């Protein structure tokens, strides 16, 4: 099982990541309190351990903007959080080659999970709302068949990480749960990564 820490935007965040070594970190290019510019992301990526994959988070972004970030190797993975459909994903692939694509889906009902499974993206991210809400959705809605390509997000923190690990997704995705007062908290990051690496058994 892998873990992604999303919403890094300070040099300190990268330093924490290089020490703790999550599998993925996320740069948010959509409007957010964690938003980064292309230049900021480039500078942060230069600092990032080469073994950690950087994920670019977008909402209905221009395909050429995404492809430029990919070509410059600022991002290693693309995460789509808007209304992007399979036509958009197919067109994006023409410009970005074999870079992995994650399609995020807001889950309210079981139909949302079925819809997620129909995307042609490499992975799906199941979340509550539009992302970054800090609230979990009903994990009982998750289908077994989707787990091997699923990023599980939404309200995961040090208090429920053990329950998230039991679901056994491909990757656990944390943002606000790794923060204190809106800033990445090194100790929380350590606890979250260790919980995933130790199959939930550190508390």
Backbone as a printed PyTorch tensor [residue, N CA C, xyz], in Angstrom:
tensor([[[  0.8350,  -1.1940,   0.0000],
         [  0.0000,   0.0000,   0.0000],
         [  0.8760,   1.2520,   0.0000]],

        [[  0.4420,   2.2390,  -0.7550],
         [  1.2290,   3.4620,  -0.8910],
         [  0.5170,   4.6100,  -0.1730]],

        [[  1.2560,   5.7170,   0.0130],
         [  0.6780,   6.8960,   0.6570],
         [  1.1040,   8.1590,  -0.0810]],

        [[  0.1500,   9.0730,  -0.2210],
         [  0.3980,  10.3630,  -0.8540],
         [  0.0750,  11.4640,   0.1540]],

        [[  0.9790,  12.4200,   0.2690],
         [  0.7380,  13.6140,   1.0770],
         [  0.5190,  14.7590,   0.0960]],

        [[ -0.6620,  15.3230,   0.0920],
         [ -1.0130,  16.3230,  -0.9170],
         [ -0.9430,  17.7430,  -0.3530]],

        [[ -0.7870,  18.6950,  -1.2720],
         [ -0.8420,  20.1040,  -0.8950],
         [  0.4480,  20.6590,  -0.3300]],

        [[  1.5930,  20.2110,  -0.8490],
         [  2.8710,  20.7700,  -0.4060],
         [  3.1560,  22.0600,  -1.1750]],

        [[  3.5470,  23.1000,  -0.4570],
         [  3.8220,  24.3700,  -1.1430],
         [  4.9810,  25.1540,  -0.5420]],

        [[  5.5950,  24.6400,   0.5280],
         [  6.7300,  25.3280,   1.1520],
         [  7.9860,  24.4690,   1.0110]],

        [[  9.1370,  25.1080,   1.0810],
         [ 10.3840,  24.3370,   1.0430],
         [ 10.4600,  23.3850,   2.2400]],

        [[  9.9160,  23.8230,   3.3810],
         [  9.9120,  22.9570,   4.5620],
         [  9.1100,  21.6840,   4.3090]],

        [[  8.0050,  21.8060,   3.5450],
         [  7.1800,  20.6340,   3.2370],
         [  7.9870,  19.5960,   2.4740]],

        [[  8.7860,  20.0750,   1.5260],
         [  9.6180,  19.1660,   0.7290],
         [ 10.6960,  18.5330,   1.5960]],

        [[ 11.2630,  19.3180,   2.4840],
         [ 12.2890,  18.7880,   3.3960],
         [ 11.6980,  17.6820,   4.2680]],

        [[ 10.4790,  17.9040,   4.7540],
         [  9.8020,  16.8670,   5.5540],
         [  9.6230,  15.6070,   4.7100]],

        [[  9.1340,  15.7950,   3.4730],
         [  8.8630,  14.6590,   2.5940],
         [ 10.1420,  13.8720,   2.2970]],

        [[ 11.2300,  14.5790,   2.0560],
         [ 12.4980,  13.9060,   1.7570],
         [ 12.9900,  13.0630,   2.9310]],

        [[ 12.6440,  13.4850,   4.1330],
         [ 13.0220,  12.7370,   5.3330],
         [ 12.0920,  11.5460,   5.5560]],

        [[ 10.7820,  11.7770,   5.3480],
         [  9.7570,  10.7800,   5.6910],
         [  9.5050,   9.8000,   4.5500]],

        [[  9.6990,  10.2710,   3.3170],
         [  9.5870,   9.4560,   2.1020],
         [  8.2180,   8.8160,   1.8610]],

        [[  7.1660,   9.6390,   1.7030],
         [  5.9220,   9.0770,   1.1790],
         [  6.1570,   8.6500,  -0.2670]],

        [[  5.2350,   7.8820,  -0.8300],
         [  5.3920,   7.4400,  -2.2190],
         [  5.1070,   8.5640,  -3.2010]],

        [[  4.1340,   9.4050,  -2.8510],
         [  3.7250,  10.5290,  -3.7030],
         [  3.5670,  11.7880,  -2.8540]],

        [[  3.8120,  12.9350,  -3.5020],
         [  3.4100,  14.2150,  -2.9040],
         [  2.5820,  14.9490,  -3.9590]],

        [[  1.7360,  15.8590,  -3.5160],
         [  0.8680,  16.5580,  -4.4570],
         [  1.1230,  18.0480,  -4.5110]],

        [[  1.1910,  18.5780,  -5.7450],
         [  1.2180,  20.0200,  -5.9870],
         [ -0.1590,  20.4170,  -6.5230]],

        [[ -0.8070,  21.3540,  -5.8480],
         [ -2.1470,  21.7840,  -6.2580],
         [ -2.0350,  23.0020,  -7.1680]],

        [[ -2.4700,  22.8390,  -8.4120],
         [ -2.4490,  23.9500,  -9.3730],
         [ -3.8160,  24.6110,  -9.4910]],

        [[ -4.8290,  24.0000,  -8.8950],
         [ -6.1790,  24.5900,  -8.8830],
         [ -6.2750,  25.6110,  -7.7610]],

        [[ -7.3230,  26.4270,  -7.8250],
         [ -7.5010,  27.4650,  -6.8020],
         [ -7.6810,  26.8220,  -5.4320]],

        [[ -6.8150,  27.1740,  -4.5180],
         [ -6.7850,  26.5610,  -3.1940],
         [ -5.8410,  27.3540,  -2.3120]],

        [[ -5.9880,  27.2090,  -1.0110],
         [ -5.0270,  27.8410,  -0.0960],
         [ -3.6500,  27.1890,  -0.2190]],

        [[ -3.6120,  26.0110,  -0.8770],
         [ -2.3460,  25.2980,  -1.0670],
         [ -1.8360,  25.4350,  -2.5070]],

        [[ -2.4420,  26.2980,  -3.2830],
         [ -2.1040,  26.4190,  -4.7010],
         [ -0.6620,  26.8590,  -4.9150]],

        [[ -0.0220,  26.2740,  -5.9430],
         [  1.3220,  26.6830,  -6.3340],
         [  1.3070,  27.1090,  -7.8010]],

        [[  2.2540,  27.9600,  -8.1640],
         [  2.4420,  28.3410,  -9.5610],
         [  3.3630,  27.3220, -10.2190]],

        [[  3.4650,  27.3910, -11.5340],
         [  4.3850,  26.5010, -12.2610],
         [  5.8150,  26.7030, -11.7740]],

        [[  6.1910,  27.9710, -11.5630],
         [  7.5610,  28.2770, -11.1270],
         [  7.8350,  27.7340,  -9.7290]],

        [[  6.8690,  27.9130,  -8.8170],
         [  7.0430,  27.3830,  -7.4630],
         [  7.1830,  25.8610,  -7.5010]],

        [[  6.3150,  25.2260,  -8.2750],
         [  6.3520,  23.7640,  -8.3580],
         [  7.6780,  23.2800,  -8.9480]],

        [[  8.1680,  23.9900,  -9.9530],
         [  9.4540,  23.6300, -10.5610],
         [ 10.5560,  23.6670,  -9.5070]],

        [[ 10.6110,  24.7550,  -8.7420],
         [ 11.6550,  24.9010,  -7.7220],
         [ 11.5390,  23.8400,  -6.6370]],

        [[ 10.3100,  23.5310,  -6.2330],
         [ 10.1000,  22.5120,  -5.2090],
         [ 10.4710,  21.1240,  -5.7370]],

        [[ 10.1370,  20.8630,  -7.0000],
         [ 10.4510,  19.5520,  -7.5920],
         [ 11.9640,  19.3440,  -7.6630]],

        [[ 12.7130,  20.4110,  -7.8950],
         [ 14.1780,  20.2830,  -7.9490],
         [ 14.7460,  19.8180,  -6.6100]],

        [[ 14.0480,  20.1510,  -5.5300],
         [ 14.4820,  19.7670,  -4.1900],
         [ 14.0360,  18.3590,  -3.8050]],

        [[ 13.0150,  17.8450,  -4.4910],
         [ 12.3520,  16.6160,  -4.0720],
         [ 13.1950,  15.3770,  -4.3560]],

        [[ 13.2220,  14.4700,  -3.3890],
         [ 13.8850,  13.1730,  -3.5620],
         [ 13.3660,  12.5130,  -4.8450]],

        [[ 14.2860,  12.0070,  -5.6660],
         [ 13.9210,  11.4380,  -6.9700],
         [ 13.0550,  10.1940,  -6.8570]],

        [[ 13.0320,   9.5740,  -5.6980],
         [ 12.2190,   8.3730,  -5.5040],
         [ 10.7690,   8.6850,  -5.1350]],

        [[ 10.4750,   9.9640,  -4.9100],
         [  9.1120,  10.3800,  -4.5670],
         [  8.4580,  10.9620,  -5.8190]],

        [[  7.2900,  10.4570,  -6.1820],
         [  6.5860,  10.9360,  -7.3730],
         [  5.7700,  12.1900,  -7.0440]],

        [[  5.8440,  13.1760,  -7.9300],
         [  5.0560,  14.3930,  -7.7440],
         [  3.7680,  14.2960,  -8.5670]],

        [[  2.6600,  14.6280,  -7.9300],
         [  1.3380,  14.5780,  -8.5590],
         [  0.8270,  16.0050,  -8.7320]],

        [[  0.4330,  16.3460,  -9.9460],
         [ -0.1650,  17.6490, -10.1940],
         [ -1.6740,  17.5510, -10.0950]],

        [[ -2.2720,  18.4040,  -9.2730],
         [ -3.7220,  18.3780,  -9.0540],
         [ -4.3700,  19.5250,  -9.8210]],

        [[ -5.3440,  19.1800, -10.6770],
         [ -5.9630,  20.1550, -11.5780],
         [ -7.4890,  20.0780, -11.5170]],

        [[ -8.1330,  21.2070, -11.8200],
         [ -9.5920,  21.2550, -11.9480],
         [ -9.9380,  21.8900, -13.2840]],

        [[-10.4180,  21.0740, -14.2260],
         [-10.8310,  21.5560, -15.5530],
         [ -9.7520,  22.4210, -16.2160]],

        [[ -8.5260,  21.9810, -16.1090],
         [ -7.3870,  22.7760, -16.6070],
         [ -7.2070,  22.5960, -18.1110]],

        [[ -6.5530,  23.5730, -18.7160],
         [ -6.1920,  23.4960, -20.1250],
         [ -5.1870,  22.3570, -20.3290]],

        [[ -5.4630,  21.5110, -21.3010],
         [ -4.6240,  20.3360, -21.5370],
         [ -3.1800,  20.7270, -21.8430]],

        [[ -2.9900,  21.8030, -22.5590],
         [ -1.6270,  22.2280, -22.9050],
         [ -0.8550,  22.6810, -21.6630]],

        [[ -1.5510,  23.2850, -20.7100],
         [ -0.9110,  23.6800, -19.4480],
         [ -0.3920,  22.4410, -18.7170]],

        [[ -1.2350,  21.4110, -18.6470],
         [ -0.8280,  20.1700, -17.9780],
         [  0.3350,  19.5110, -18.7210]],

        [[  0.2360,  19.4590, -20.0400],
         [  1.2710,  18.7730, -20.8220],
         [  2.6310,  19.4630, -20.7060]],

        [[  2.6230,  20.7940, -20.5770],
         [  3.8890,  21.5140, -20.3980],
         [  4.5430,  21.1530, -19.0680]],

        [[  3.7440,  21.0420, -18.0230],
         [  4.2770,  20.6530, -16.7160],
         [  4.8490,  19.2410, -16.7670]],

        [[  4.1830,  18.3770, -17.5240],
         [  4.6580,  17.0000, -17.6580],
         [  5.9580,  16.9470, -18.4610]],

        [[  6.0010,  17.6960, -19.5540],
         [  7.2060,  17.7030, -20.4000],
         [  8.4240,  18.2310, -19.6540]],

        [[  8.1880,  19.2110, -18.7780],
         [  9.2830,  19.7800, -17.9790],
         [  9.6170,  18.9160, -16.7580]],

        [[  8.8810,  17.7980, -16.6130],
         [  9.0770,  16.8480, -15.5110],
         [  8.8550,  17.4930, -14.1470]],

        [[  7.9770,  18.4930, -14.1270],
         [  7.5650,  19.0860, -12.8470],
         [  6.5950,  18.1450, -12.1450]],

        [[  5.8030,  17.4410, -12.9550],
         [  4.8690,  16.4520, -12.4010],
         [  5.1240,  15.0890, -13.0390]],

        [[  4.9430,  14.0370, -12.2340],
         [  5.1160,  12.6600, -12.6920],
         [  3.7750,  11.9580, -12.8800]],

        [[  2.7400,  12.5120, -12.2610],
         [  1.3930,  11.9450, -12.2920],
         [  0.4120,  13.0990, -12.3980]],

        [[ -0.7190,  12.8660, -13.0780],
         [ -1.7610,  13.8910, -13.2440],
         [ -2.9970,  13.4770, -12.4550]],

        [[ -3.5420,  14.4120, -11.6770],
         [ -4.7710,  14.1550, -10.9100],
         [ -5.8360,  15.1700, -11.3150]],

        [[ -6.9670,  14.6700, -11.7800],
         [ -8.0460,  15.5220, -12.2920],
         [ -9.1930,  15.5800, -11.2970]],

        [[ -9.5270,  16.7910, -10.8690],
         [-10.5320,  16.9590,  -9.8200],
         [-11.7720,  17.7220, -10.2760]],

        [[-11.9070,  17.9290, -11.5880],
         [-13.0500,  18.7000, -12.0710],
         [-14.0910,  17.8340, -12.7550]],

        [[-14.6400,  18.3670, -13.8480],
         [-15.6880,  17.6630, -14.5970],
         [-15.1200,  16.9190, -15.8060]],

        [[-13.8470,  16.6100, -15.7650],
         [-13.1990,  15.9470, -16.8960],
         [-13.8580,  14.5810, -17.1630]],

        [[-14.1410,  14.3120, -18.4460],
         [-14.7360,  13.0340, -18.8290],
         [-13.7290,  12.1860, -19.5960]],

        [[-14.1820,  11.0370, -20.1010],
         [-13.2770,  10.1350, -20.8140],
         [-12.7410,  10.7390, -22.1040]],

        [[-13.5170,  11.6220, -22.7450],
         [-13.0410,  12.3010, -23.9570],
         [-11.8510,  13.2020, -23.6040]],

        [[-11.9850,  13.9480, -22.5120],
         [-10.9000,  14.8200, -22.0310],
         [ -9.6650,  13.9720, -21.6930]],

        [[ -9.8730,  12.8810, -20.9670],
         [ -8.7560,  12.0280, -20.5570],
         [ -8.0440,  11.4590, -21.7820]],

        [[ -8.8180,  11.0290, -22.7730],
         [ -8.2370,  10.4880, -23.9990],
         [ -7.4000,  11.5370, -24.7270]],

        [[ -7.9160,  12.7670, -24.7910],
         [ -7.1870,  13.8540, -25.4400],
         [ -5.9270,  14.2100, -24.6510]],

        [[ -6.0400,  14.2160, -23.3450],
         [ -4.8930,  14.5080, -22.4740],
         [ -3.7740,  13.4940, -22.7040]],

        [[ -4.1350,  12.2430, -22.8610],
         [ -3.1400,  11.1840, -23.0840],
         [ -2.3610,  11.4050, -24.3780]],

        [[ -3.0180,  11.9720, -25.3830],
         [ -2.3400,  12.2390, -26.6530],
         [ -1.1950,  13.2340, -26.4660]],

        [[ -1.3340,  14.0990, -25.4700],
         [ -0.3350,  15.1380, -25.2260],
         [  0.6850,  14.7660, -24.1460]],

        [[  0.3490,  13.7960, -23.3190],
         [  1.2110,  13.4970, -22.1660],
         [  1.7730,  12.0740, -22.1860]],

        [[  1.4310,  11.2970, -23.2090],
         [  1.9990,   9.9550, -23.3190],
         [  1.5200,   9.0250, -22.2260]],

        [[  2.4720,   8.3060, -21.6130],
         [  2.0880,   7.2740, -20.6570],
         [  2.1640,   7.7350, -19.1990]],

        [[  2.2010,   9.0440, -18.9660],
         [  2.1810,   9.5310, -17.5880],
         [  0.8540,   9.1120, -16.9340]],

        [[  0.8950,   8.5250, -15.7390],
         [ -0.3460,   8.0450, -15.1080],
         [ -1.3430,   9.1750, -14.8350]],

        [[ -2.6180,   8.8480, -14.9910],
         [ -3.7020,   9.8050, -14.7510],
         [ -4.6260,   9.2630, -13.6690]],

        [[ -4.9200,  10.1080, -12.6860],
         [ -5.8670,   9.7930, -11.6190],
         [ -7.1130,  10.6540, -11.8260]],

        [[ -8.2840,  10.0530, -11.8290],
         [ -9.5240,  10.8300, -11.9130],
         [-10.2150,  10.7920, -10.5590]],

        [[-10.4380,  11.9620,  -9.9950],
         [-11.0960,  12.0530,  -8.6950],
         [-12.6130,  12.0640,  -8.8540]],

        [[-13.2850,  11.3880,  -7.9300],
         [-14.7410,  11.3000,  -7.9430],
         [-15.2620,  11.5800,  -6.5390]],

        [[-16.2520,  12.4590,  -6.4730],
         [-16.9190,  12.7410,  -5.2040],
         [-17.9460,  11.6470,  -4.9410]],

        [[-17.8390,  10.9880,  -3.7970],
         [-18.7030,   9.8360,  -3.5100],
         [-19.8000,  10.1980,  -2.5070]],

        [[-21.0230,  10.0560,  -2.9730],
         [-22.1910,  10.2210,  -2.1030],
         [-23.0160,   8.9370,  -2.0510]],

        [[-23.0250,   8.2030,  -3.1860],
         [-23.8050,   6.9760,  -3.2950],
         [-22.9650,   5.8920,  -3.9680]],

        [[-23.4870,   4.6730,  -3.9760],
         [-22.7970,   3.5730,  -4.6380],
         [-22.6780,   3.8050,  -6.1400]],

        [[-23.6410,   4.5440,  -6.7110],
         [-23.5890,   4.8570,  -8.1470],
         [-22.3450,   5.6730,  -8.4830]],

        [[-21.9110,   6.5130,  -7.5470],
         [-20.7000,   7.3120,  -7.7670],
         [-19.4690,   6.4130,  -7.8770]],

        [[-19.4520,   5.3410,  -7.0930],
         [-18.3360,   4.3910,  -7.1360],
         [-18.3340,   3.6440,  -8.4670]],

        [[-19.5240,   3.2570,  -8.9240],
         [-19.6520,   2.5730, -10.2220],
         [-19.1810,   3.5070, -11.3420]],

        [[-19.5830,   4.7780, -11.2510],
         [-19.1600,   5.7820, -12.2370],
         [-17.6350,   5.8990, -12.2550]],

        [[-17.0290,   5.8860, -11.0810],
         [-15.5690,   5.9870, -10.9790],
         [-14.8990,   4.8380, -11.7230]],

        [[-15.4740,   3.6520, -11.6150],
         [-14.8900,   2.4660, -12.2350],
         [-14.9640,   2.5140, -13.7590]],

        [[-15.8070,   3.3910, -14.2770],
         [-15.9730,   3.4950, -15.7270],
         [-15.0250,   4.4930, -16.3870]],

        [[-14.2690,   5.2040, -15.6010],
         [-13.2960,   6.1370, -16.1870],
         [-12.1270,   5.3580, -16.7830]],

        [[-11.5540,   5.8980, -17.8560],
         [-10.4180,   5.2330, -18.5210],
         [ -9.0740,   5.6820, -17.9430]],

        [[ -9.1130,   6.4120, -16.8610],
         [ -7.8880,   6.8240, -16.1760],
         [ -7.1810,   5.6040, -15.5980]],

        [[ -5.8970,   5.7670, -15.2890],
         [ -5.1300,   4.6630, -14.7080],
         [ -5.5790,   4.3640, -13.2890]],

        [[ -5.9400,   5.4200, -12.5670],
         [ -6.3800,   5.2980, -11.1810],
         [ -7.6170,   6.1630, -10.9690]],

        [[ -8.3420,   5.8840,  -9.8940],
         [ -9.4270,   6.7670,  -9.4710],
         [ -9.1710,   7.1730,  -8.0250]],

        [[ -9.5620,   8.3760,  -7.6950],
         [ -9.4420,   8.8680,  -6.3300],
         [-10.8530,   9.1010,  -5.8010]],

        [[-11.2120,   8.4000,  -4.7460],
         [-12.5250,   8.5590,  -4.1510],
         [-12.4170,   9.5150,  -2.9760]],

        [[-13.2590,  10.5370,  -3.0040],
         [-13.1450,  11.6290,  -2.0420],
         [-14.5360,  12.0740,  -1.6190]],

        [[-14.5760,  12.9240,  -0.6320],
         [-15.8190,  13.5430,  -0.1940],
         [-15.8480,  14.9700,  -0.7190]],

        [[-16.8770,  15.3190,  -1.4790],
         [-16.9600,  16.6750,  -2.0130],
         [-15.9170,  16.9050,  -3.0780]],

        [[-15.4340,  18.1260,  -3.1940],
         [-14.4930,  18.5000,  -4.2510],
         [-13.0370,  18.3350,  -3.8430]],

        [[-12.8050,  17.7810,  -2.6850],
         [-11.4250,  17.5860,  -2.2400],
         [-10.9990,  18.6480,  -1.2510]],

        [[-10.1740,  18.2390,  -0.3000],
         [ -9.6680,  19.1770,   0.6910],
         [-10.6830,  19.5890,   1.7420]],

        [[-11.7800,  18.8110,   1.8430],
         [-12.8240,  19.1630,   2.8140],
         [-12.4540,  18.7290,   4.2240]],

        [[-11.5560,  17.7370,   4.3210],
         [-11.1980,  17.2180,   5.6410],
         [-12.2700,  16.3130,   6.2250]],

        [[-13.2380,  15.8980,   5.3990],
         [-14.3180,  15.0290,   5.8660],
         [-14.3360,  13.7480,   5.0500]],

        [[-14.6210,  12.6290,   5.7170],
         [-14.6440,  11.3390,   5.0270],
         [-16.0350,  11.0500,   4.4690]],

        [[-16.0690,  10.1930,   3.4410],
         [-17.3520,   9.7170,   2.9320],
         [-17.6120,   8.3310,   3.5270]],

        [[-18.7300,   7.7250,   3.1720],
         [-19.0860,   6.4090,   3.6970],
         [-18.2380,   5.3400,   3.0030]],

        [[-17.2240,   4.8530,   3.6830],
         [-16.3080,   3.8840,   3.0910],
         [-16.9830,   2.5550,   2.7940]],

        [[-18.1610,   2.3100,   3.3670],
         [-18.8880,   1.0730,   3.0810],
         [-19.3810,   1.0160,   1.6390]],

        [[-19.3660,   2.1450,   0.9510],
         [-19.8200,   2.1990,  -0.4360],
         [-18.7600,   1.6820,  -1.4170]],

        [[-17.5400,   1.5190,  -0.9480],
         [-16.4370,   1.1340,  -1.8380],
         [-16.5960,  -0.3070,  -2.3260]],

        [[-16.4480,  -0.4920,  -3.6340],
         [-16.5130,  -1.8180,  -4.2450],
         [-15.1410,  -2.4920,  -4.1780]],

        [[-15.1360,  -3.7650,  -3.9290],
         [-13.8830,  -4.5280,  -3.8520],
         [-13.0940,  -4.4360,  -5.1600]],

        [[-13.8120,  -4.4360,  -6.2800],
         [-13.1670,  -4.4910,  -7.5930],
         [-12.3450,  -3.2470,  -7.9320]],

        [[-12.6130,  -2.1480,  -7.2230],
         [-11.9590,  -0.8850,  -7.5570],
         [-10.7140,  -0.6220,  -6.7010]],

        [[-10.5350,  -1.4130,  -5.6510],
         [ -9.4980,  -1.1110,  -4.6580],
         [ -8.0790,  -1.1180,  -5.2220]],

        [[ -7.8170,  -1.9690,  -6.2120],
         [ -6.4420,  -2.0760,  -6.7130],
         [ -6.0260,  -0.8830,  -7.5620]],

        [[ -6.9610,   0.0080,  -7.9060],
         [ -6.5910,   1.2280,  -8.6270],
         [ -7.1090,   2.4780,  -7.9180]],

        [[ -7.3930,   2.3550,  -6.6310],
         [ -8.0420,   3.4240,  -5.8800],
         [ -7.1030,   4.1850,  -4.9590]],

        [[ -7.1360,   5.4990,  -5.0790],
         [ -6.5720,   6.3940,  -4.0780],
         [ -7.7150,   6.7400,  -3.1380]],

        [[ -7.5750,   6.4480,  -1.8590],
         [ -8.6140,   6.7420,  -0.8770],
         [ -8.3070,   8.0740,  -0.2010]],

        [[ -9.2240,   9.0310,  -0.3220],
         [ -9.0230,  10.3660,   0.2430],
         [-10.2620,  10.7840,   1.0290]],

        [[-10.1570,  11.9410,   1.6540],
         [-11.3060,  12.5070,   2.3650],
         [-11.2600,  12.2670,   3.8580]],

        [[-10.7350,  13.2360,   4.5760],
         [-10.8050,  13.1930,   6.0380],
         [ -9.9320,  12.1490,   6.7150]],

        [[ -8.8990,  11.6730,   6.0360],
         [ -8.0170,  10.6800,   6.6640],
         [ -6.9850,  11.4070,   7.5260]],

        [[ -6.8600,  10.9530,   8.7720],
         [ -5.9490,  11.5880,   9.7180],
         [ -5.3840,  10.5380,  10.6690]],

        [[ -4.6200,  10.9780,  11.6520],
         [ -3.9790,  10.0130,  12.5540],
         [ -4.9880,   9.2650,  13.4210]],

        [[ -6.2090,   9.7760,  13.5130],
         [ -7.2290,   9.1090,  14.3280],
         [ -7.9510,   7.9850,  13.5910]],

        [[ -7.9900,   8.0440,  12.2610],
         [ -8.7050,   6.9940,  11.5240],
         [ -7.8490,   6.2840,  10.4790]],

        [[ -6.5440,   6.5350,  10.4970],
         [ -5.6640,   5.9340,   9.5040],
         [ -5.6880,   4.4030,   9.5810]],

        [[ -5.8480,   3.8530,  10.7770],
         [ -5.8890,   2.3950,  10.9050],
         [ -7.0930,   1.8190,  10.1640]],

        [[ -8.2330,   2.5040,  10.2530],
         [ -9.4360,   2.0510,   9.5500],
         [ -9.2620,   2.1790,   8.0410]],

        [[ -8.5770,   3.2450,   7.6120],
         [ -8.3240,   3.4400,   6.1830],
         [ -7.4300,   2.3280,   5.6400]],

        [[ -6.4130,   1.9530,   6.4120],
         [ -5.4980,   0.8890,   5.9970],
         [ -6.2430,  -0.4360,   5.8300]],

        [[ -7.2300,  -0.6940,   6.6870],
         [ -7.9970,  -1.9490,   6.6210],
         [ -8.7620,  -2.0850,   5.3100]],

        [[ -9.1090,  -0.9720,   4.6950],
         [ -9.8270,  -1.0120,   3.4190],
         [ -8.9330,  -1.5470,   2.3130]],

        [[ -7.6270,  -1.3750,   2.4790],
         [ -6.6220,  -1.8870,   1.5530],
         [ -6.7210,  -1.2790,   0.1500]],

        [[ -6.7180,   0.0500,   0.0570],
         [ -6.6850,   0.6830,  -1.2630],
         [ -5.2800,   0.6070,  -1.8550]],

        [[ -5.1500,   0.9850,  -3.1190],
         [ -3.8200,   1.0660,  -3.7250],
         [ -2.9880,   2.1220,  -2.9970]],

        [[ -3.6270,   3.2650,  -2.6840],
         [ -2.9080,   4.3690,  -2.0420],
         [ -3.8390,   5.1360,  -1.1210]],

        [[ -3.3050,   5.5950,  -0.0150],
         [ -4.0350,   6.4860,   0.8980],
         [ -3.5460,   7.9070,   0.6720]],

        [[ -4.4950,   8.8260,   0.5330],
         [ -4.1890,  10.2080,   0.1610],
         [ -4.6040,  11.1410,   1.3000]],

        [[ -3.6360,  11.8720,   1.8300],
         [ -3.8850,  12.7440,   2.9770],
         [ -3.4670,  14.1660,   2.6510]],

        [[ -4.2740,  15.1280,   3.0630],
         [ -3.8960,  16.5360,   2.9090],
         [ -4.0550,  17.2590,   4.2390]],

        [[ -5.2760,  17.6800,   4.5590],
         [ -5.4780,  18.4270,   5.8070],
         [ -5.1760,  17.5790,   7.0450]],

        [[ -5.2980,  16.2520,   6.9160],
         [ -5.0030,  15.3640,   8.0440],
         [ -3.5370,  15.3360,   8.4260]],

        [[ -2.6880,  15.8890,   7.5460],
         [ -1.2490,  15.9660,   7.8350],
         [ -0.8480,  17.3860,   8.2110]],

        [[ -1.8400,  18.1890,   8.6040],
         [ -1.5800,  19.6060,   8.8990],
         [ -2.0050,  19.9910,  10.3110]],

        [[ -1.4110,  21.0710,  10.7890],
         [ -1.8560,  21.7590,  11.9940],
         [ -1.9890,  23.2310,  11.6330]],

        [[ -3.1910,  23.7530,  11.7800],
         [ -3.4760,  25.1530,  11.4220],
         [ -3.1250,  25.4670,   9.9690]],

        [[ -3.4460,  24.5120,   9.0670],
         [ -3.2580,  24.7430,   7.6420],
         [ -1.8470,  24.5880,   7.1240]],

        [[ -0.9320,  24.1430,   7.9740],
         [  0.4730,  23.9670,   7.5880],
         [  0.8750,  22.5160,   7.8410]],

        [[  1.6470,  21.9530,   6.9030],
         [  2.0820,  20.5710,   7.0740],
         [  2.8330,  20.3930,   8.3880]],

        [[  2.4520,  19.3390,   9.1090],
         [  2.9900,  19.0270,  10.4260],
         [  3.8800,  17.7830,  10.2850]],

        [[  5.1680,  17.9660,  10.5120],
         [  6.1210,  16.8680,  10.2950],
         [  5.7750,  15.6400,  11.1220]],

        [[  5.3970,  15.8300,  12.3770],
         [  5.0930,  14.6900,  13.2460],
         [  3.8660,  13.9190,  12.7540]],

        [[  2.8600,  14.6460,  12.2820],
         [  1.6730,  13.9730,  11.7370],
         [  2.0210,  13.2210,  10.4600]],

        [[  2.8570,  13.8250,   9.6280],
         [  3.2920,  13.1560,   8.4030],
         [  4.0170,  11.8490,   8.7300]],

        [[  4.8860,  11.9040,   9.7350],
         [  5.6270,  10.7050,  10.1550],
         [  4.6660,   9.6090,  10.6040]],

        [[  3.7040,   9.9820,  11.4570],
         [  2.7580,   8.9980,  11.9880],
         [  1.9140,   8.3730,  10.8900]],

        [[  1.4700,   9.1940,   9.9440],
         [  0.6280,   8.6950,   8.8570],
         [  1.3910,   7.7390,   7.9460]],

        [[  2.6110,   8.1290,   7.5660],
         [  3.4090,   7.2740,   6.6880],
         [  3.7680,   5.9700,   7.3920]],

        [[  4.1440,   6.0480,   8.6640],
         [  4.4970,   4.8380,   9.3970],
         [  3.2950,   3.9170,   9.5730]],

        [[  2.1140,   4.5010,   9.7510],
         [  0.9030,   3.6860,   9.8970],
         [  0.6380,   2.8760,   8.6380]],

        [[  0.8350,   3.4880,   7.4820],
         [  0.6280,   2.7720,   6.2270],
         [  1.7130,   1.7170,   6.0210]],

        [[  2.9520,   2.0860,   6.2970],
         [  4.0650,   1.1460,   6.0840],
         [  3.9980,  -0.0370,   7.0610]],

        [[  3.3970,   0.1860,   8.2290],
         [  3.2970,  -0.8720,   9.2370],
         [  1.8940,  -1.4730,   9.2910]],

        [[  1.1510,  -1.2630,   8.1880],
         [ -0.1930,  -1.8450,   8.0630],
         [ -1.1190,  -1.4290,   9.2060]],

        [[ -0.9930,  -0.1740,   9.6170],
         [ -1.9070,   0.3810,  10.6200],
         [ -1.5340,   0.1040,  12.0600]],

        [[ -0.4440,  -0.6210,  12.2970],
         [ -0.1940,  -1.0880,  13.6460],
         [  0.8150,  -0.3400,  14.4610]],

        [[  0.7590,   0.9960,  14.4840],
         [  1.7760,   1.7090,  15.2740],
         [  1.2060,   2.4060,  16.4890]],

        [[ -0.1120,   2.4570,  16.6190],
         [ -0.6890,   3.2230,  17.7330],
         [ -1.0860,   2.2930,  18.8780]]])
